[in-house]
Amino acid sequence: MPNMCNHHGDDPYAGFMQELLDAKLLISSGVKGVYGRSGTFESIIEGFDNLVTAAGADKQPEVIRFPPIFNRKHYLDNDHIETMPDLLGSVHSYMGDERTHRKMLEKVHANDPEWTDFLEATEVMMAPAACYPLYPTVTGTLPEGGRLFDLQSFVFRHEPSDDPSRMQIFRMHEYVRIGSPEEAIEHRAYWLEKGQQILRSVGLDVEAEVANDPFFGRGGKVMKASQKEQELKFELVYPICREDKPTAIASCNCHLDHFGLTYDIRQANGDVAHSSCVGFGLERIALALLKTHGINSAEWPAEIKHILNIV
């Protein structure tokens, strides 16, 4: 089936979103970028996620599943709040007494948004990437040959959008390599090729593009340019709704010694460790498959259904 977007007026994103809602593949929460997922949608994600797991199994990674929240101190040790403050998610809760609680409820019942002034920061933040909770747990000296991890979790980024592929909470499946500069670069190169093979095997003819992270503010412009110049980040892009504006559905990133320095991770020889990762955006890939093969997965080509184990 050709990759064409049904327009909703002049907005291709709204058109595809309406298709997904009408088919009950996504369930609206009333908040942009926050959706329930149907069993059918989950089966597509599970099928592709199993492909990713199988593709990396021969390298025997350490499998870890972190929750989508992590230690606030570990978050602040990193520079995410300096580079991407507009995307962060902080978890707050009520910690006062009964008298203050009554004052808070007065504001709640009066529809006064300042009721949140009574909340205090907890010990946790929302994880902006599946690998962020990992690095603080690897502090110290690595074994010879470094370490390789298989991670998968929900992550949060505050960027509400009408684009169904730009969710605020979504899943990433990552493979992270921490070791020497050569090991990190080899890992990124391997998955840049392997990732394209996996996606093309299910009918997604992706393109690899040099990219940059959405760094914030004036200083972010310099960081974006530097990241592109050094070719530290590649995205595998696919036109989910617009041919002229393809969507990144996977990325391969080289972090140099950033996390090694931040969390004091050392190679076996004592040098600061380098790291790299590949991340597959599972919801975006499911959406790309639905756009390409049709909104009804039961009618997909038999070969694709077989690969993804979809009934």
DRENDO-977358 format. One record per residue (C-alpha): residue number from 1; residue in three letters; x, y, z. Coordinates in Angstrom, 1 decimal, padded with zeros to 4 digits, always signed. Layout:
N
NUM_ALA_X_Y_Z
...
end
This chain:
311
1_MET_+000.0_+000.0_+000.0
2_PRO_+001.4_+003.4_-000.9
3_ASN_+002.5_+005.7_+001.9
4_MET_-000.1_+008.4_+001.6
5_CYS_-001.7_+010.6_+004.2
6_ASN_-005.4_+011.2_+004.3
7_HIS_-005.8_+014.9_+004.8
8_HIS_-008.0_+016.4_+007.5
9_GLY_-008.6_+019.7_+005.8
10_ASP_-005.1_+020.9_+005.2
11_ASP_-003.6_+019.1_+008.1
12_PRO_-002.1_+015.6_+007.4
13_TYR_-001.3_+015.0_+011.0
14_ALA_-004.9_+015.6_+012.1
15_GLY_-006.1_+013.3_+009.3
16_PHE_-004.0_+010.4_+010.4
17_MET_-004.8_+011.0_+014.1
18_GLN_-008.5_+010.8_+013.3
19_GLU_-008.0_+007.5_+011.5
20_LEU_-006.2_+006.1_+014.5
21_LEU_-008.9_+007.3_+016.9
22_ASP_-011.8_+006.1_+014.6
23_ALA_-010.1_+002.6_+014.4
24_LYS_-009.7_+002.7_+018.3
25_LEU_-006.0_+002.0_+017.9
26_LEU_-005.3_+005.0_+020.0
27_ILE_-007.6_+006.3_+022.8
28_SER_-007.6_+010.0_+023.5
29_SER_-006.9_+011.2_+027.0
30_GLY_-007.9_+014.8_+026.3
31_VAL_-004.2_+015.8_+026.4
32_LYS_-002.1_+016.1_+023.3
33_GLY_+000.5_+013.4_+023.1
34_VAL_-001.0_+011.1_+025.8
35_TYR_-003.0_+008.2_+024.5
36_GLY_-004.2_+004.8_+025.5
37_ARG_-003.2_+001.9_+023.2
38_SER_-005.4_-000.8_+022.0
39_GLY_-004.5_-004.5_+022.1
40_THR_-004.0_-004.4_+018.4
41_PHE_-001.6_-001.5_+018.6
42_GLU_+000.3_-003.3_+021.5
43_SER_+000.6_-006.4_+019.4
44_ILE_+002.3_-004.5_+016.6
45_ILE_+004.8_-003.0_+019.2
46_GLU_+005.4_-006.4_+020.7
47_GLY_+006.1_-007.9_+017.4
48_PHE_+008.6_-005.3_+016.4
49_ASP_+010.2_-005.2_+019.9
50_ASN_+010.8_-009.0_+019.6
51_LEU_+012.6_-008.4_+016.3
52_VAL_+014.9_-005.9_+018.1
53_THR_+015.5_-008.2_+021.0
54_ALA_+016.4_-011.1_+018.6
55_ALA_+018.7_-008.9_+016.5
56_GLY_+020.8_-008.1_+019.5
57_ALA_+020.7_-011.4_+021.4
58_ASP_+023.8_-012.9_+019.8
59_LYS_+026.0_-010.3_+021.5
60_GLN_+024.6_-011.4_+024.9
61_PRO_+023.8_-007.9_+026.3
62_GLU_+022.9_-007.4_+030.0
63_VAL_+019.1_-007.0_+030.0
64_ILE_+017.7_-004.3_+032.3
65_ARG_+014.3_-002.8_+032.5
66_PHE_+014.2_+000.5_+034.5
67_PRO_+010.9_+002.3_+035.4
68_PRO_+010.2_+005.6_+033.7
69_ILE_+011.2_+007.6_+036.8
70_PHE_+014.7_+007.9_+038.2
71_ASN_+016.7_+009.5_+041.0
72_ARG_+016.5_+013.3_+040.9
73_LYS_+020.1_+013.7_+042.1
74_HIS_+021.3_+011.5_+039.2
75_TYR_+019.3_+013.7_+036.8
76_LEU_+020.8_+016.9_+038.2
77_ASP_+024.3_+015.4_+037.9
78_ASN_+023.7_+015.4_+034.1
79_ASP_+023.3_+018.5_+032.0
80_HIS_+019.8_+017.7_+030.7
81_ILE_+018.3_+020.6_+032.6
82_GLU_+020.7_+023.0_+031.0
83_THR_+020.4_+021.6_+027.4
84_MET_+016.7_+020.5_+027.2
85_PRO_+014.7_+022.2_+030.0
86_ASP_+011.6_+022.5_+027.9
87_LEU_+011.3_+018.7_+027.7
88_LEU_+011.9_+017.7_+031.3
89_GLY_+009.3_+016.2_+033.6
90_SER_+009.6_+016.6_+037.4
91_VAL_+007.5_+014.5_+039.8
92_HIS_+005.9_+016.6_+042.7
93_SER_+003.7_+015.5_+045.5
94_TYR_+001.9_+016.9_+048.6
95_MET_+003.9_+016.7_+051.8
96_GLY_+002.1_+019.2_+054.1
97_ASP_-000.2_+018.8_+057.1
98_GLU_-004.0_+018.8_+057.3
99_ARG_-004.4_+022.5_+057.7
100_THR_-002.4_+023.3_+054.6
101_HIS_-004.3_+020.5_+052.8
102_ARG_-007.5_+022.4_+053.5
103_LYS_-006.0_+025.6_+052.0
104_MET_-004.9_+023.6_+048.9
105_LEU_-008.4_+022.2_+048.5
106_GLU_-009.9_+025.6_+048.6
107_LYS_-007.8_+026.6_+045.6
108_VAL_-008.6_+023.3_+043.9
109_HIS_-012.4_+023.8_+044.3
110_ALA_-012.1_+027.4_+043.1
111_ASN_-010.3_+026.1_+039.9
112_ASP_-007.3_+028.2_+041.0
113_PRO_-004.3_+026.8_+039.1
114_GLU_-002.0_+028.0_+042.0
115_TRP_-003.1_+024.9_+044.0
116_THR_+000.1_+023.4_+042.7
117_ASP_+002.1_+025.8_+044.8
118_PHE_+001.4_+023.4_+047.7
119_LEU_+003.3_+020.6_+046.0
120_GLU_+007.0_+019.8_+046.6
121_ALA_+009.5_+018.1_+044.5
122_THR_+009.9_+014.3_+045.2
123_GLU_+013.1_+012.3_+044.9
124_VAL_+012.4_+011.4_+041.3
125_MET_+012.3_+012.8_+037.8
126_MET_+010.7_+011.4_+034.6
127_ALA_+013.3_+009.6_+032.5
128_PRO_+013.9_+011.5_+029.1
129_ALA_+015.6_+008.4_+027.6
130_ALA_+015.7_+004.8_+028.4
131_CYS_+019.5_+004.9_+029.0
132_TYR_+019.5_+007.8_+031.5
133_PRO_+018.9_+005.7_+034.6
134_LEU_+021.6_+003.3_+033.5
135_TYR_+024.8_+005.4_+033.7
136_PRO_+024.8_+006.2_+037.4
137_THR_+024.6_+002.4_+038.1
138_VAL_+027.8_+001.8_+036.1
139_THR_+030.0_+004.2_+038.1
140_GLY_+033.5_+002.7_+038.6
141_THR_+035.8_+000.5_+036.5
142_LEU_+034.5_-001.5_+033.6
143_PRO_+035.7_-005.0_+032.8
144_GLU_+038.0_-005.5_+029.8
145_GLY_+035.9_-005.1_+026.7
146_GLY_+033.4_-002.8_+028.4
147_ARG_+029.7_-003.6_+028.9
148_LEU_+026.7_-003.9_+026.6
149_PHE_+023.1_-003.4_+027.7
150_ASP_+019.6_-004.1_+026.4
151_LEU_+017.1_-001.5_+027.8
152_GLN_+013.4_-000.9_+027.1
153_SER_+011.1_+001.5_+029.0
154_PHE_+008.6_+004.3_+028.7
155_VAL_+010.2_+007.8_+028.6
156_PHE_+008.7_+011.3_+029.0
157_ARG_+009.3_+014.4_+027.0
158_HIS_+007.1_+017.4_+027.4
159_GLU_+006.3_+018.3_+023.8
160_PRO_+002.5_+018.2_+023.3
161_SER_+001.7_+018.0_+019.6
162_ASP_-001.1_+017.3_+017.1
163_ASP_+001.3_+014.9_+015.3
164_PRO_+000.4_+011.4_+016.5
165_SER_+004.0_+010.3_+016.2
166_ARG_+005.2_+013.0_+018.7
167_MET_+003.9_+011.6_+022.0
168_GLN_+004.8_+012.9_+025.5
169_ILE_+005.1_+009.4_+026.9
170_PHE_+006.4_+006.6_+024.7
171_ARG_+008.7_+003.5_+024.6
172_MET_+012.3_+003.2_+023.5
173_HIS_+014.2_+000.0_+023.0
174_GLU_+017.9_+000.8_+023.3
175_TYR_+021.2_-001.0_+023.1
176_VAL_+024.0_+000.8_+025.0
177_ARG_+027.7_+000.2_+024.8
178_ILE_+030.1_+001.6_+027.4
179_GLY_+033.8_+001.0_+026.9
180_SER_+036.7_+002.4_+024.8
181_PRO_+036.2_+005.0_+022.1
182_GLU_+036.7_+002.3_+019.4
183_GLU_+034.1_+000.0_+021.0
184_ALA_+031.6_+002.9_+021.2
185_ILE_+032.1_+003.9_+017.6
186_GLU_+031.9_+000.2_+016.4
187_HIS_+028.6_-000.2_+018.3
188_ARG_+027.1_+002.8_+016.7
189_ALA_+028.3_+001.8_+013.2
190_TYR_+026.9_-001.8_+013.7
191_TRP_+023.5_-000.6_+014.7
192_LEU_+023.3_+002.1_+012.1
193_GLU_+023.4_-000.7_+009.5
194_LYS_+021.5_-003.3_+011.5
195_GLY_+018.7_-000.9_+012.3
196_GLN_+018.1_-000.2_+008.7
197_GLN_+018.0_-003.9_+007.9
198_ILE_+015.4_-004.5_+010.6
199_LEU_+013.2_-001.7_+009.5
200_ARG_+013.4_-002.5_+005.8
201_SER_+012.5_-006.1_+006.6
202_VAL_+009.1_-004.9_+007.6
203_GLY_+008.6_-002.6_+004.7
204_LEU_+009.9_+000.7_+006.1
205_ASP_+012.4_+002.0_+003.6
206_VAL_+014.2_+004.3_+006.0
207_GLU_+017.0_+006.8_+005.2
208_ALA_+019.9_+007.5_+007.5
209_GLU_+020.5_+011.2_+008.1
210_VAL_+023.0_+013.2_+010.2
211_ALA_+021.0_+014.9_+012.9
212_ASN_+021.1_+016.8_+016.2
213_ASP_+019.3_+016.8_+019.5
214_PRO_+016.8_+019.6_+020.2
215_PHE_+019.2_+021.6_+022.4
216_PHE_+017.6_+024.6_+024.0
217_GLY_+018.3_+028.3_+023.6
218_ARG_+021.1_+030.3_+022.1
219_GLY_+023.8_+028.0_+023.5
220_GLY_+021.9_+025.1_+022.0
221_LYS_+022.5_+026.4_+018.5
222_VAL_+026.2_+025.9_+019.0
223_MET_+025.7_+022.5_+020.4
224_LYS_+023.5_+021.5_+017.5
225_ALA_+026.1_+022.6_+015.0
226_SER_+028.9_+020.8_+016.8
227_GLN_+026.9_+017.6_+017.1
228_LYS_+026.2_+017.6_+013.4
229_GLU_+029.7_+018.6_+012.4
230_GLN_+031.2_+015.7_+014.4
231_GLU_+028.4_+013.3_+013.0
232_LEU_+027.7_+012.1_+016.5
233_LYS_+024.0_+011.5_+015.9
234_PHE_+022.3_+009.7_+013.0
235_GLU_+018.5_+009.3_+012.7
236_LEU_+016.7_+006.7_+010.6
237_VAL_+013.8_+008.7_+009.2
238_TYR_+010.6_+007.7_+007.4
239_PRO_+007.7_+009.8_+006.0
240_ILE_+004.8_+008.8_+008.3
241_CYS_+002.6_+011.7_+007.2
242_ARG_+004.7_+014.1_+005.1
243_GLU_+007.1_+013.2_+002.4
244_ASP_+008.8_+016.5_+002.8
245_LYS_+009.2_+016.1_+006.6
246_PRO_+010.0_+012.5_+007.5
247_THR_+009.9_+011.4_+011.1
248_ALA_+012.8_+009.9_+013.0
249_ILE_+011.8_+006.4_+014.1
250_ALA_+015.3_+005.3_+015.4
251_SER_+018.6_+007.0_+016.2
252_CYS_+022.2_+006.0_+016.6
253_ASN_+024.2_+008.2_+018.9
254_CYS_+027.8_+008.5_+020.0
255_HIS_+028.2_+010.3_+023.4
256_LEU_+032.0_+010.4_+023.4
257_ASP_+033.1_+010.6_+027.1
258_HIS_+030.1_+012.7_+028.3
259_PHE_+028.5_+010.1_+030.5
260_GLY_+031.8_+008.6_+031.5
261_LEU_+032.9_+012.0_+032.9
262_THR_+029.5_+012.8_+034.4
263_TYR_+029.2_+009.5_+036.3
264_ASP_+032.9_+008.6_+036.8
265_ILE_+032.8_+005.5_+034.5
266_ARG_+036.3_+004.2_+033.7
267_GLN_+037.7_+001.7_+031.2
268_ALA_+039.7_-001.3_+032.5
269_ASN_+042.9_+000.7_+031.7
270_GLY_+041.7_+003.7_+033.9
271_ASP_+040.8_+006.0_+031.0
272_VAL_+037.4_+007.7_+031.0
273_ALA_+034.8_+005.5_+029.3
274_HIS_+033.0_+006.4_+026.1
275_SER_+029.5_+005.3_+025.2
276_SER_+027.1_+005.0_+022.3
277_CYS_+023.5_+003.8_+021.9
278_VAL_+020.8_+002.9_+019.4
279_GLY_+017.2_+003.7_+020.2
280_PHE_+014.1_+002.5_+018.5
281_GLY_+011.0_+004.5_+019.0
282_LEU_+008.4_+001.7_+019.3
283_GLU_+005.2_+003.8_+019.0
284_ARG_+006.6_+005.7_+016.0
285_ILE_+007.5_+002.5_+014.3
286_ALA_+004.0_+001.1_+014.9
287_LEU_+002.5_+004.2_+013.4
288_ALA_+004.8_+004.0_+010.4
289_LEU_+003.7_+000.3_+009.9
290_LEU_+000.1_+001.3_+010.1
291_LYS_+000.5_+004.2_+007.7
292_THR_+002.5_+002.0_+005.2
293_HIS_+000.5_-001.3_+005.3
294_GLY_-002.9_+000.0_+006.3
295_ILE_-004.9_+000.9_+009.3
296_ASN_-006.3_-002.7_+009.6
297_SER_-003.3_-004.9_+010.5
298_ALA_-005.4_-008.0_+009.7
299_GLU_-005.2_-007.1_+006.0
300_TRP_-001.4_-006.5_+006.0
301_PRO_+000.8_-008.5_+003.6
302_ALA_+001.2_-012.1_+004.9
303_GLU_+005.0_-011.8_+004.9
304_ILE_+004.9_-008.7_+007.2
305_LYS_+002.4_-010.4_+009.5
306_HIS_+004.6_-013.5_+009.7
307_ILE_+007.7_-011.5_+010.6
308_LEU_+005.9_-009.6_+013.3
309_ASN_+003.8_-012.6_+014.4
310_ILE_+000.6_-010.7_+014.0
311_VAL_-002.6_-012.7_+013.6
end
